[in-house]
Amino acid sequence: MAPSFEDGNSVFEFVVRRGNGVKGLVDSGLSKVPEAYVQPPKERIDKENAVKHGLPPIDLSKLDGFGPDHDEVVDQIVKAAETLGFFQVVNHGVPLHLLEFLKDTAHYFFSLPPQRKAVYRSDVSPSPLVKYGTSFMPEKEKALEWKDYILMQYTNDDEALQHWPQEIKGVLLEYLRSSIGMVKKLLQVLLGNFGIKPDDPMIDVLIGKKMLSMNFYPACPNPDLTVGVGRHSDMGTLTVLLQDGIGGLYVKMEQDIDYGKKGDWIEIPPTPNALVINVGDMLQILSNGKYKSAEHRVRTTSTSSRVSIPIFTMPRETTKIVPLPQVVEKDGTALYREFVLIDYMKNFFGNAHEGKKSLDFAQINPT
């Protein structure tokens, strides 16, 4: 017997434990959003009054060589990290045909029968490297996010080929291989701003762990009532995001700048052939707050299903994290304490999304 949608526990059972996901709810012919997914009014996105991010994407091909173009791009990357924490890049080195294939593959995977995806639920997955689920922390959330996802940890190619789902592992590995050089270039720029040399081993340490996800946001009967992903900042160093042409990504302003005021939600509209880059908590901590791990969220749509494919880069779990001493010396005080990343991860993944509250774990004087 199908569970009742009015019963929160039954929805949890149907959505998460049975592995059907929100697509199963949509396909059930519902004319309205189940109560389990209804967001409080203060958490809903006001699409009509949101500001669109109007800055052009950054052309990474200009980083090659030296001269005014190189210096201009460096300034653009640093400024974006210091203000919004998000920017888009083109000429990034990831083949454009691969980006299209990734989006097609994501739609294909999430269209598979529920039982094919359910084998990767966290409680039964054959590998700790792979997890399929719905929402971020359904056990603690007041309203579930309107999305399904498949999350994969990368250790090495052999383990990925052995454990990742057959339908997606090849294209995801190629996506990772072709993106990691770009991530290193961006870190060289951002850390170079603090005097760290391009060949410093710290750069490899900061991306020693990688996680990839495919996210699926089904068309929602009433997107004004729901959210695709709740407001949060990313935990790691840098995130690379491929979004499709539908859009729905919003970033919160931490300060007044040219195109928005503090507290505004800025839409990051899809740009053809571009990838979205965003600063994670680890980079904010290392920079002693100079770089911003932007609070962001995703809005659903009633017109068609949406997919996105992020790569999360971060240090390994045993890495000690502390603000860079040269930045602290210049600032005169450290804003964050030293910690081991695994402890930060336990806190991050043990709570529902709540803006940038995850940073309180490391702040010396939390706000």
ZAVEXVO-497564 format. One record per residue: residue number from 1; residue in three letters; x, y, z of N, C-alpha, C, O in turn. Coordinates in steps of 0.05 Angstrom, whole numbers. Layout:
REM residues N
seq;type;n.px;n.py;n.pz;ca.px;ca.py;ca.pz;c.px;c.py;c.pz;o.px;o.py;o.pz
NUM;Ala;X;Y;Z;X;Y;Z;X;Y;Z;X;Y;Z $
...
REM end
This chain:
REM residues 367
seq;type;n.px;n.py;n.pz;ca.px;ca.py;ca.pz;c.px;c.py;c.pz;o.px;o.py;o.pz
1;Met;17;-24;0;0;0;0;18;25;0;37;27;15 $
2;Ala;11;44;-17;27;69;-18;23;85;7;0;87;17 $
3;Pro;43;98;17;41;114;41;24;139;37;22;149;14 $
4;Ser;13;149;58;-2;174;57;17;198;57;36;199;72 $
5;Phe;11;217;39;28;241;37;24;260;60;40;278;64 $
6;Glu;2;257;75;-3;275;97;13;268;122;16;284;140 $
7;Asp;23;244;122;38;235;145;68;239;141;80;227;123 $
8;Gly;80;257;157;108;263;153;126;239;154;144;236;138 $
9;Asn;120;220;173;137;196;175;134;179;150;153;167;141 $
10;Ser;109;177;140;105;161;116;119;173;92;130;159;75 $
11;Val;119;200;90;133;212;68;163;206;70;176;200;50 $
12;Phe;174;208;94;202;201;98;207;172;89;227;167;76 $
13;Glu;189;154;97;193;126;90;192;123;59;209;109;48 $
14;Phe;173;136;47;169;134;18;193;146;2;203;134;-16 $
15;Val;200;170;11;220;186;-4;248;175;0;262;171;-20 $
16;Val;255;170;24;283;164;30;288;134;31;305;124;17 $
17;Arg;274;121;49;281;93;54;274;75;30;289;56;25 $
18;Arg;253;80;16;246;63;-7;261;72;-32;261;57;-52 $
19;Gly;274;95;-31;290;102;-54;276;113;-78;288;116;-99 $
20;Asn;249;118;-75;235;128;-98;242;157;-105;244;164;-128 $
21;Gly;245;173;-84;253;200;-88;229;217;-97;207;207;-101 $
22;Val;234;243;-99;212;262;-104;200;258;-132;177;265;-137 $
23;Lys;216;246;-150;205;240;-177;181;221;-174;162;223;-189 $
24;Gly;183;203;-155;161;184;-151;136;199;-143;114;191;-151 $
25;Leu;139;220;-127;116;236;-119;104;251;-142;80;251;-146 $
26;Val;121;263;-158;112;278;-181;97;260;-201;76;267;-211 $
27;Asp;108;237;-206;96;218;-225;70;207;-214;55;194;-229 $
28;Ser;65;211;-189;40;200;-178;16;217;-185;-7;211;-178 $
29;Gly;20;239;-200;-2;256;-210;-12;275;-190;-36;283;-192 $
30;Leu;4;283;-171;-5;302;-150;-11;329;-163;4;338;-180 $
31;Ser;-32;342;-154;-38;369;-164;-27;391;-146;-28;415;-152 $
32;Lys;-18;383;-122;-7;403;-104;18;391;-90;22;367;-90 $
33;Val;33;408;-78;57;400;-64;50;387;-37;35;399;-22 $
34;Pro;60;363;-31;55;351;-5;66;368;17;86;383;14 $
35;Glu;53;367;41;61;384;63;90;380;71;103;398;82 $
36;Ala;101;356;66;128;351;74;148;368;60;171;371;69 $
37;Tyr;140;381;38;158;397;22;152;427;23;166;443;10 $
38;Val;132;435;39;124;463;39;143;479;58;146;473;81 $
39;Gln;157;499;46;175;516;61;160;538;76;141;548;65 $
40;Pro;170;546;99;158;569;113;161;594;95;181;595;80 $
41;Pro;143;613;95;144;636;78;171;650;78;180;659;57 $
42;Lys;183;653;101;209;667;103;231;653;88;252;666;82 $
43;Glu;228;627;82;249;612;69;245;610;38;261;599;24 $
44;Arg;223;621;29;217;619;0;231;640;-16;237;661;-5 $
45;Ile;237;634;-41;251;652;-58;232;671;-73;213;661;-86 $
46;Asp;236;696;-71;220;716;-85;232;720;-113;249;738;-116 $
47;Lys;224;704;-132;236;704;-158;232;731;-172;251;740;-186 $
48;Glu;209;744;-168;203;768;-183;222;791;-174;228;808;-191 $
49;Asn;230;792;-149;245;814;-139;275;808;-137;291;825;-128 $
50;Ala;283;784;-144;312;777;-143;327;792;-165;317;797;-187 $
51;Val;352;799;-159;369;813;-178;384;792;-194;393;772;-183 $
52;Lys;387;796;-220;403;778;-236;432;787;-237;438;810;-240 $
53;His;450;767;-234;479;773;-235;486;779;-264;484;762;-282 $
54;Gly;494;804;-269;498;813;-296;527;813;-306;532;821;-329 $
55;Leu;546;806;-289;574;807;-297;580;784;-317;570;762;-314 $
56;Pro;596;790;-338;603;769;-357;621;748;-344;634;753;-324 $
57;Pro;621;724;-355;638;703;-345;668;710;-349;675;726;-366 $
58;Ile;685;699;-332;713;704;-333;726;686;-353;722;661;-352 $
59;Asp;742;697;-371;755;681;-392;782;671;-382;801;685;-379 $
60;Leu;783;645;-375;807;633;-363;829;630;-382;852;625;-374 $
61;Ser;824;631;-408;846;628;-428;865;651;-425;889;649;-433 $
62;Lys;857;673;-414;874;697;-410;894;694;-387;911;710;-383 $
63;Leu;891;672;-372;910;667;-350;936;657;-362;957;659;-349 $
64;Asp;935;645;-386;960;635;-398;978;658;-406;969;677;-419 $
65;Gly;1003;656;-399;1022;677;-405;1020;700;-385;1008;697;-364 $
66;Phe;1033;722;-392;1034;745;-374;1026;770;-390;1026;770;-414 $
67;Gly;1020;791;-375;1012;815;-388;987;827;-377;977;817;-357 $
68;Pro;976;847;-390;952;861;-379;928;843;-377;912;845;-358 $
69;Asp;924;825;-397;901;807;-396;903;788;-373;883;784;-359 $
70;His;927;777;-368;931;759;-346;925;773;-319;910;763;-302 $
71;Asp;936;797;-315;932;812;-291;903;819;-287;893;820;-264 $
72;Glu;889;826;-309;861;833;-307;844;809;-297;826;812;-280 $
73;Val;850;785;-308;835;762;-300;840;754;-271;822;747;-256 $
74;Val;865;757;-263;872;752;-234;856;771;-217;845;762;-196 $
75;Asp;855;796;-224;839;815;-208;809;808;-207;797;810;-186 $
76;Gln;799;798;-230;770;791;-231;765;767;-212;745;767;-198 $
77;Ile;782;747;-213;778;723;-196;780;731;-166;763;722;-150 $
78;Val;800;746;-159;804;754;-131;780;771;-121;770;766;-99 $
79;Lys;772;790;-138;749;807;-130;724;791;-126;709;795;-107 $
80;Ala;719;772;-144;695;755;-142;695;739;-116;675;736;-103 $
81;Ala;719;728;-109;721;712;-85;718;729;-60;709;719;-39 $
82;Glu;726;754;-62;724;772;-38;697;784;-34;690;793;-12 $
83;Thr;680;783;-55;654;796;-53;631;776;-53;620;770;-32 $
84;Leu;624;765;-76;602;747;-78;609;719;-71;592;704;-60 $
85;Gly;633;710;-77;641;683;-72;633;664;-94;638;640;-92 $
86;Phe;621;674;-115;612;659;-138;621;674;-163;622;698;-164 $
87;Phe;629;659;-184;634;671;-210;632;649;-231;634;625;-225 $
88;Gln;627;656;-256;626;638;-278;651;640;-295;662;662;-298 $
89;Val;660;618;-307;684;617;-323;678;604;-350;662;585;-352 $
90;Val;691;614;-371;690;602;-398;719;597;-406;738;606;-394 $
91;Asn;722;583;-429;748;574;-438;764;562;-414;787;568;-409 $
92;His;750;543;-401;759;531;-377;775;505;-381;786;494;-363 $
93;Gly;774;495;-406;789;471;-412;773;445;-411;783;424;-418 $
94;Val;748;447;-401;731;423;-401;716;422;-428;703;441;-436 $
95;Pro;719;400;-443;706;399;-470;677;404;-469;662;394;-451 $
96;Leu;667;421;-487;639;429;-487;621;406;-493;599;404;-482 $
97;His;629;387;-510;612;364;-516;609;347;-491;588;334;-487 $
98;Leu;629;347;-473;627;332;-448;606;344;-430;592;330;-417 $
99;Leu;604;371;-429;584;384;-412;556;376;-421;539;371;-404 $
100;Glu;551;375;-447;525;368;-457;519;338;-451;497;331;-443 $
101;Phe;539;322;-454;535;293;-448;530;288;-419;514;271;-411 $
102;Leu;543;304;-401;538;302;-372;509;307;-366;496;293;-351 $
103;Lys;497;329;-378;469;335;-372;451;313;-382;432;306;-369 $
104;Asp;456;303;-406;440;282;-417;442;257;-400;422;243;-395 $
105;Thr;466;251;-390;470;227;-373;455;230;-347;444;210;-337 $
106;Ala;455;254;-336;441;258;-310;411;253;-314;398;239;-298 $
107;His;399;264;-335;371;259;-340;365;229;-344;345;219;-334 $
108;Tyr;383;216;-358;379;187;-363;380;172;-336;363;155;-331 $
109;Phe;400;178;-319;402;163;-294;377;166;-277;367;147;-266 $
110;Phe;368;191;-274;345;195;-256;318;186;-269;298;185;-255 $
111;Ser;319;179;-294;295;167;-306;294;137;-303;274;124;-311 $
112;Leu;315;125;-292;316;96;-288;295;88;-268;286;104;-252 $
113;Pro;286;63;-269;267;53;-249;277;57;-221;301;55;-216 $
114;Pro;258;63;-202;266;68;-174;284;47;-162;303;53;-147 $
115;Gln;279;22;-169;294;0;-157;323;0;-166;340;-10;-151 $
116;Arg;329;11;-189;356;12;-199;372;33;-183;396;28;-177 $
117;Lys;359;55;-175;373;75;-160;373;69;-130;392;76;-115 $
118;Ala;352;55;-121;350;50;-92;371;32;-81;375;31;-57 $
119;Val;386;17;-98;407;0;-88;430;17;-76;447;6;-62 $
120;Tyr;430;43;-81;451;60;-71;442;77;-47;457;95;-39 $
121;Arg;419;72;-36;411;85;-11;432;80;10;445;59;11 $
122;Ser;436;100;27;459;99;46;458;74;64;479;64;72 $
123;Asp;434;64;70;432;42;89;437;15;75;441;-5;89 $
124;Val;437;14;48;441;-11;34;462;-10;13;469;-30;0 $
125;Ser;473;14;7;492;17;-15;515;-3;-13;526;-8;9 $
126;Pro;523;-15;-35;545;-35;-34;572;-22;-29;592;-36;-24 $
127;Ser;573;5;-29;599;18;-25;594;44;-9;575;59;-14 $
128;Pro;612;50;10;610;76;24;617;99;7;613;122;15 $
129;Leu;626;94;-17;634;115;-36;609;126;-51;611;147;-63 $
130;Val;587;113;-49;563;121;-65;538;122;-47;533;105;-31 $
131;Lys;523;144;-50;499;148;-35;477;161;-52;482;181;-65 $
132;Tyr;454;148;-53;431;160;-67;410;168;-46;405;154;-27 $
133;Gly;399;192;-50;379;201;-31;363;224;-40;365;233;-63 $
134;Thr;347;235;-22;329;257;-27;333;277;-5;333;270;19 $
135;Ser;336;303;-12;340;324;8;367;320;21;382;301;15 $
136;Phe;375;339;39;401;339;51;402;323;77;418;305;81 $
137;Met;385;331;96;384;318;122;354;314;130;344;328;148 $
138;Pro;341;296;116;312;293;120;304;286;148;281;292;156 $
139;Glu;322;274;164;315;267;191;311;292;208;298;291;229 $
140;Lys;324;315;201;323;339;217;310;363;204;305;383;217 $
141;Glu;304;361;178;293;384;164;263;387;169;248;367;172 $
142;Lys;254;412;171;226;417;175;211;414;149;187;408;149 $
143;Ala;224;419;127;213;415;100;234;403;82;256;414;80 $
144;Leu;227;381;69;247;368;52;252;384;26;235;397;15 $
145;Glu;277;382;17;284;395;-9;273;379;-32;272;354;-31 $
146;Trp;264;393;-52;251;381;-76;273;372;-95;276;383;-117 $
147;Lys;288;351;-87;309;341;-105;316;312;-98;312;303;-76 $
148;Asp;328;299;-117;342;273;-113;371;278;-120;378;296;-135 $
149;Tyr;388;261;-110;416;263;-117;430;236;-115;421;218;-101 $
150;Ile;452;234;-129;470;211;-126;498;223;-120;508;239;-137 $
151;Leu;509;217;-97;534;229;-88;556;208;-88;553;186;-77 $
152;Met;579;214;-100;602;196;-102;627;208;-92;634;231;-99 $
153;Gln;641;193;-75;668;202;-66;689;190;-85;687;167;-93 $
154;Tyr;709;206;-91;731;197;-108;755;191;-91;765;208;-77 $
155;Thr;765;167;-94;790;159;-81;812;154;-102;833;165;-100 $
156;Asn;805;138;-122;822;133;-145;805;122;-168;782;114;-163 $
157;Asp;816;121;-191;801;112;-215;791;84;-212;769;77;-219 $
158;Asp;809;66;-201;801;38;-199;777;34;-182;758;19;-189 $
159;Glu;776;47;-159;753;44;-141;728;57;-152;706;47;-149 $
160;Ala;732;80;-167;709;92;-179;697;74;-201;672;70;-202 $
161;Leu;714;62;-217;704;44;-238;691;19;-226;673;8;-239 $
162;Gln;700;11;-203;688;-13;-190;662;-7;-176;644;-24;-177 $
163;His;659;17;-163;636;21;-146;616;41;-156;592;39;-149 $
164;Trp;624;61;-172;604;81;-181;584;68;-200;591;48;-213 $
165;Pro;560;78;-202;540;67;-220;549;65;-249;562;83;-259 $
166;Gln;544;42;-261;553;36;-288;545;58;-308;560;65;-326 $
167;Glu;520;68;-304;509;87;-324;523;114;-325;520;129;-344 $
168;Ile;538;121;-303;548;149;-301;578;151;-296;589;172;-297 $
169;Lys;591;128;-288;618;130;-278;638;140;-299;656;155;-292 $
170;Gly;635;132;-324;654;140;-345;654;170;-350;675;183;-351 $
171;Val;631;182;-353;629;210;-360;636;227;-335;648;249;-338 $
172;Leu;630;218;-311;638;233;-287;668;233;-283;679;253;-274 $
173;Leu;681;211;-288;710;210;-285;723;229;-305;743;242;-299 $
174;Glu;713;230;-329;724;248;-349;719;277;-341;736;294;-345 $
175;Tyr;696;283;-330;690;309;-320;710;317;-298;720;340;-298 $
176;Leu;716;299;-280;735;305;-258;763;309;-270;776;329;-263 $
177;Arg;772;291;-287;799;294;-298;802;320;-313;823;333;-310 $
178;Ser;783;328;-328;786;352;-344;781;378;-329;787;400;-339 $
179;Ser;771;376;-304;765;400;-288;787;406;-268;791;429;-260 $
180;Ile;802;386;-259;820;390;-236;843;409;-243;852;423;-225 $
181;Gly;852;410;-268;873;429;-275;863;458;-272;877;476;-264 $
182;Met;838;462;-279;826;489;-276;824;496;-247;829;519;-240 $
183;Val;816;477;-230;814;483;-201;842;491;-190;844;510;-174 $
184;Lys;863;477;-199;890;484;-189;897;512;-198;909;527;-183 $
185;Lys;891;519;-223;897;546;-233;883;568;-216;895;588;-208 $
186;Leu;858;563;-209;843;582;-193;855;585;-165;856;607;-155 $
187;Leu;863;562;-154;875;563;-127;902;577;-128;909;591;-109 $
188;Gln;917;573;-149;942;587;-152;938;617;-152;954;632;-140 $
189;Val;917;626;-165;911;654;-166;902;664;-138;912;684;-128 $
190;Leu;884;649;-126;872;659;-100;892;657;-78;893;675;-61 $
191;Leu;909;637;-77;930;635;-56;954;653;-63;967;663;-45 $
192;Gly;958;656;-89;980;674;-97;975;703;-88;994;718;-83 $
193;Asn;950;710;-84;943;736;-73;954;740;-45;956;763;-36 $
194;Phe;960;718;-31;971;719;-4;1001;712;-4;1013;708;17 $
195;Gly;1013;711;-28;1042;706;-30;1050;677;-32;1073;671;-30 $
196;Ile;1031;659;-35;1037;631;-38;1044;624;-66;1030;632;-85 $
197;Lys;1066;610;-71;1077;605;-97;1060;583;-111;1048;566;-98 $
198;Pro;1058;584;-138;1042;565;-153;1048;536;-149;1031;518;-151 $
199;Asp;1074;530;-142;1082;502;-138;1081;493;-108;1091;472;-101 $
200;Asp;1069;510;-91;1068;503;-63;1051;478;-59;1028;477;-70 $
201;Pro;1060;458;-45;1045;433;-41;1018;437;-27;1001;420;-28 $
202;Met;1014;460;-14;989;466;-1;965;464;-21;943;456;-13 $
203;Ile;970;471;-46;949;471;-66;938;443;-70;914;439;-71 $
204;Asp;956;423;-72;946;396;-75;933;386;-49;914;370;-50 $
205;Val;943;395;-26;930;387;-1;901;397;1;884;382;10 $
206;Leu;896;421;-9;870;433;-7;849;419;-26;825;423;-22 $
207;Ile;859;404;-45;840;389;-62;846;359;-61;841;345;-81 $
208;Gly;856;350;-38;863;322;-36;839;303;-36;842;279;-43 $
209;Lys;816;313;-30;791;297;-30;772;310;-50;769;334;-51 $
210;Lys;759;292;-66;739;302;-85;713;286;-82;713;262;-77 $
211;Met;691;300;-85;665;287;-85;649;299;-109;651;322;-115 $
212;Leu;634;281;-122;618;290;-145;589;282;-140;583;262;-127 $
213;Ser;571;299;-150;543;294;-147;528;299;-172;535;317;-188 $
214;Met;507;284;-177;487;291;-197;461;297;-183;451;281;-167 $
215;Asn;451;321;-188;426;330;-174;403;331;-194;407;339;-217 $
216;Phe;380;323;-185;356;323;-203;333;338;-188;326;330;-166 $
217;Tyr;323;359;-201;301;375;-190;277;371;-208;275;384;-229 $
218;Pro;258;354;-201;235;349;-218;218;374;-220;218;391;-203 $
219;Ala;203;376;-242;183;398;-244;165;396;-219;156;374;-212 $
220;Cys;159;419;-207;144;420;-183;116;432;-188;115;453;-202 $
221;Pro;95;421;-177;68;432;-182;66;461;-173;51;477;-186 $
222;Asn;79;469;-152;78;497;-143;105;505;-131;109;503;-107 $
223;Pro;123;513;-149;151;519;-139;153;542;-119;173;544;-105 $
224;Asp;133;559;-118;134;581;-99;133;572;-70;142;586;-52 $
225;Leu;124;547;-66;121;537;-38;146;521;-30;148;515;-6 $
226;Thr;163;513;-48;184;495;-42;212;507;-47;214;530;-54 $
227;Val;232;491;-42;259;499;-49;274;474;-59;270;452;-48 $
228;Gly;290;477;-79;306;455;-90;328;447;-71;332;424;-64 $
229;Val;343;467;-62;364;463;-42;362;487;-22;360;510;-31 $
230;Gly;362;481;3;360;502;24;385;519;25;406;511;14 $
231;Arg;383;541;38;406;560;38;429;549;55;425;539;77 $
232;His;453;550;43;476;538;56;501;549;41;499;560;20 $
233;Ser;524;545;54;550;548;40;562;521;37;556;502;52 $
234;Asp;580;518;17;593;492;13;616;489;33;629;508;40 $
235;Met;620;464;41;639;459;62;668;460;53;686;467;69 $
236;Gly;674;454;28;701;449;19;718;474;11;714;495;23 $
237;Thr;735;470;-8;754;491;-17;742;506;-40;735;530;-37 $
238;Leu;739;493;-63;725;505;-86;706;484;-97;711;460;-97 $
239;Thr;683;494;-107;663;477;-120;661;485;-149;661;509;-156 $
240;Val;661;465;-167;656;469;-196;628;459;-201;622;436;-195 $
241;Leu;611;476;-213;583;468;-218;576;471;-247;580;492;-260 $
242;Leu;565;450;-259;553;451;-285;523;453;-280;511;435;-269 $
243;Gln;510;475;-289;481;477;-288;470;477;-316;484;486;-335 $
244;Asp;446;467;-319;434;466;-346;422;494;-352;426;513;-338 $
245;Gly;407;495;-374;397;521;-384;372;531;-370;362;552;-377 $
246;Ile;362;516;-351;337;523;-338;341;545;-316;324;563;-313 $
247;Gly;362;542;-301;368;562;-280;354;556;-254;340;536;-252 $
248;Gly;358;573;-235;346;570;-208;366;573;-186;359;569;-163 $
249;Leu;391;580;-192;412;583;-171;413;612;-162;413;631;-178 $
250;Tyr;412;616;-135;412;642;-123;434;644;-101;438;625;-86 $
251;Val;447;667;-100;468;672;-81;462;697;-64;451;716;-75 $
252;Lys;468;696;-38;462;718;-21;486;737;-18;508;728;-15 $
253;Met;480;763;-20;501;783;-18;509;787;11;492;789;29 $
254;Glu;536;787;16;546;792;43;553;821;48;558;829;70 $
255;Gln;554;836;26;561;864;28;549;879;4;542;867;-16 $
256;Asp;548;905;6;539;921;-17;561;922;-38;584;928;-33 $
257;Ile;553;915;-63;571;919;-86;555;930;-109;532;937;-106 $
258;Asp;568;933;-132;557;947;-155;529;938;-163;512;954;-169 $
259;Tyr;524;912;-162;499;901;-173;480;890;-152;462;876;-158 $
260;Gly;485;897;-127;467;887;-106;474;898;-79;496;908;-74 $
261;Lys;455;895;-60;458;905;-33;460;881;-14;451;859;-20 $
262;Lys;473;886;9;476;865;29;448;853;36;429;868;41 $
263;Gly;447;827;36;422;813;42;406;806;18;387;789;20 $
264;Asp;411;818;-5;397;811;-30;404;783;-39;426;773;-35 $
265;Trp;384;770;-53;389;745;-66;394;751;-96;377;762;-109 $
266;Ile;417;742;-106;425;747;-134;422;721;-149;433;700;-141 $
267;Glu;407;722;-171;405;698;-188;429;695;-206;439;715;-218 $
268;Ile;440;671;-208;463;665;-225;452;652;-250;450;627;-250 $
269;Pro;444;667;-271;432;655;-294;451;637;-309;475;644;-310 $
270;Pro;441;616;-322;459;599;-337;472;614;-360;458;630;-374 $
271;Thr;497;609;-365;511;620;-388;521;597;-405;534;579;-395 $
272;Pro;515;598;-431;524;576;-449;554;571;-446;570;589;-447 $
273;Asn;561;546;-444;589;536;-444;604;544;-419;629;540;-417 $
274;Ala;591;555;-399;605;565;-374;602;545;-352;583;529;-351 $
275;Leu;621;546;-333;619;531;-308;618;552;-285;629;573;-287 $
276;Val;603;545;-264;601;562;-241;622;553;-220;625;529;-215 $
277;Ile;636;572;-209;656;567;-188;647;581;-163;639;604;-163 $
278;Asn;648;567;-140;642;580;-115;662;573;-93;671;550;-92 $
279;Val;667;592;-77;685;589;-54;672;573;-32;648;577;-26 $
280;Gly;687;555;-20;676;539;2;686;549;29;703;567;31 $
281;Asp;675;537;50;682;546;78;712;544;83;723;562;97 $
282;Met;725;523;73;754;520;79;770;543;69;789;552;81 $
283;Leu;763;553;45;778;576;34;772;602;49;789;619;52 $
284;Gln;747;605;59;741;628;76;758;627;101;768;647;110 $
285;Ile;760;603;113;775;601;138;805;606;133;818;621;148 $
286;Leu;816;593;112;844;597;106;851;626;101;873;636;109 $
287;Ser;833;641;88;838;669;82;830;687;105;832;712;102 $
288;Asn;823;676;128;815;691;151;792;710;145;790;732;155 $
289;Gly;774;700;128;750;715;121;752;733;97;732;747;90 $
290;Lys;775;735;85;778;752;61;761;742;38;747;757;25 $
291;Tyr;761;716;34;745;704;13;719;694;26;719;685;49 $
292;Lys;697;695;11;670;689;21;659;663;10;658;659;-14 $
293;Ser;652;645;28;638;621;20;608;628;19;594;627;39 $
294;Ala;599;635;-4;573;648;-6;550;629;1;550;606;-5 $
295;Glu;531;641;15;506;627;21;490;626;-5;486;646;-18 $
296;His;480;602;-12;465;599;-37;443;578;-34;443;563;-15 $
297;Arg;425;578;-53;403;559;-53;393;556;-81;401;571;-99 $
298;Val;374;537;-85;363;531;-112;333;532;-111;321;521;-93 $
299;Arg;322;545;-130;293;547;-133;283;525;-152;297;519;-172 $
300;Thr;260;514;-147;248;495;-166;232;509;-188;229;533;-187 $
301;Thr;223;493;-207;208;504;-230;184;486;-236;185;462;-230 $
302;Ser;164;497;-247;140;481;-254;140;473;-284;123;457;-292 $
303;Thr;160;482;-299;159;478;-328;173;452;-337;163;438;-354 $
304;Ser;196;447;-325;211;423;-333;231;415;-312;238;431;-294 $
305;Ser;240;391;-313;260;381;-293;287;394;-299;294;400;-321 $
306;Arg;302;397;-277;329;410;-279;350;391;-268;344;376;-249 $
307;Val;374;392;-279;396;377;-268;420;396;-264;423;416;-277 $
308;Ser;437;389;-245;463;402;-241;483;382;-232;476;362;-219 $
309;Ile;508;387;-238;529;367;-232;553;382;-220;569;394;-234 $
310;Pro;556;381;-193;578;394;-180;601;375;-174;598;351;-170 $
311;Ile;626;387;-174;649;374;-163;657;389;-138;662;414;-139 $
312;Phe;659;376;-115;668;388;-90;697;380;-85;703;357;-83 $
313;Thr;714;400;-82;742;395;-75;747;404;-46;736;425;-38 $
314;Met;763;389;-32;768;395;-4;793;381;6;802;363;-9 $
315;Pro;804;387;29;826;372;40;817;344;49;793;340;51 $
316;Arg;836;327;54;828;301;65;820;304;94;825;324;107 $
317;Glu;806;284;104;793;286;131;812;292;153;805;305;173 $
318;Thr;837;282;151;856;284;173;872;311;172;890;315;189 $
319;Thr;866;328;153;881;353;149;874;373;171;851;376;177 $
320;Lys;894;386;183;890;407;202;885;433;186;901;440;168 $
321;Ile;865;448;194;857;473;180;861;496;200;852;494;223 $
322;Val;873;517;190;878;541;207;882;564;188;893;560;166 $
323;Pro;874;588;194;880;611;177;909;614;170;926;608;187 $
324;Leu;915;622;146;943;626;137;957;646;156;946;668;161 $
325;Pro;981;639;166;994;657;185;1001;684;174;1000;704;189 $
326;Gln;1007;685;148;1014;712;137;990;730;135;992;755;137 $
327;Val;966;718;132;941;734;132;934;743;161;927;766;165 $
328;Val;937;725;180;932;732;208;951;754;217;942;772;232 $
329;Glu;976;751;210;996;772;218;988;799;207;990;819;221 $
330;Lys;978;800;183;970;825;171;944;836;184;942;860;189 $
331;Asp;926;817;190;900;826;202;903;832;232;888;849;242 $
332;Gly;922;820;245;926;825;273;912;806;291;918;805;315 $
333;Thr;893;790;281;879;770;297;867;749;279;861;754;256 $
334;Ala;865;725;290;853;702;275;823;701;282;815;703;305 $
335;Leu;807;698;261;778;696;265;769;667;269;747;662;278 $
336;Tyr;787;648;262;780;620;264;801;604;279;825;611;277 $
337;Arg;793;584;293;811;567;308;821;544;291;810;539;269 $
338;Glu;841;530;300;851;506;286;833;482;292;823;480;314 $
339;Phe;829;466;272;813;441;276;821;421;255;835;427;236 $
340;Val;812;396;259;817;375;239;791;373;222;769;374;233 $
341;Leu;795;370;196;772;372;178;750;352;185;726;359;182 $
342;Ile;757;328;193;736;308;199;716;318;219;692;311;218 $
343;Asp;726;333;239;707;344;259;688;365;247;665;366;254 $
344;Tyr;699;381;229;681;400;215;660;385;198;637;393;197 $
345;Met;669;364;185;651;348;168;628;336;184;605;336;176 $
346;Lys;635;325;207;614;313;224;593;334;232;569;328;232 $
347;Asn;602;358;238;583;379;245;567;387;221;542;391;223 $
348;Phe;580;390;198;566;399;174;544;379;165;522;386;159 $
349;Phe;552;353;164;533;333;154;514;323;176;497;307;171 $
350;Gly;517;333;200;500;325;222;477;344;227;461;339;245 $
351;Asn;475;365;211;454;385;215;441;393;189;452;390;168 $
352;Ala;416;402;191;402;412;167;415;437;157;428;451;173 $
353;His;410;444;132;421;469;121;409;493;136;385;494;141 $
354;Glu;426;511;143;417;535;157;437;558;151;451;568;168 $
355;Gly;437;566;126;455;588;117;484;581;121;493;560;113 $
356;Lys;499;600;133;527;595;138;533;588;167;555;592;177 $
357;Lys;514;577;181;517;570;209;538;549;213;549;547;235 $
358;Ser;545;534;192;566;513;195;592;526;203;609;513;216 $
359;Leu;597;551;195;622;564;201;625;570;231;647;575;241 $
360;Asp;603;570;246;604;575;275;623;555;288;635;561;309 $
361;Phe;625;531;277;641;510;288;670;519;291;684;512;310 $
362;Ala;680;535;272;708;543;271;713;571;280;735;578;286 $
363;Gln;692;588;282;696;615;289;703;618;319;692;604;336 $
364;Ile;722;635;324;730;640;352;709;655;367;704;650;390 $
365;Asn;696;674;354;674;689;366;650;688;347;646;707;331 $
366;Pro;634;666;347;612;663;329;592;686;332;587;696;354 $
367;Thr;580;694;309;560;716;311;533;705;318;514;720;319 $
REM end
